Amino acid sequence: MDDEDLEPQRTKEKKINLEEMSIEAIGEHIAQLEAEIALAKSAIKLKESARDGAQSLFKS
């Protein structure tokens, strides 16, 4: 079994044509992207915390 088999499968996202969107729709799109970025940053912090905790156990 490859490590890739354990990773969640990503679906291809639709390309968004900003030229066809209204100003309000673009603003909503930006808000959604910012929320997704915040979620990703939070996940990174959790993973770093777990990694740091594991490393501290092995250093002692």
PyMOL commands that set and color helices and strands:
alter all, ss='L'
color gray80, all
select helices_A, chain A and resi 3-6+18-20+23-59
alter helices_A, ss='H'
color red, helices_A
deselect
rebuild
show_as cartoon
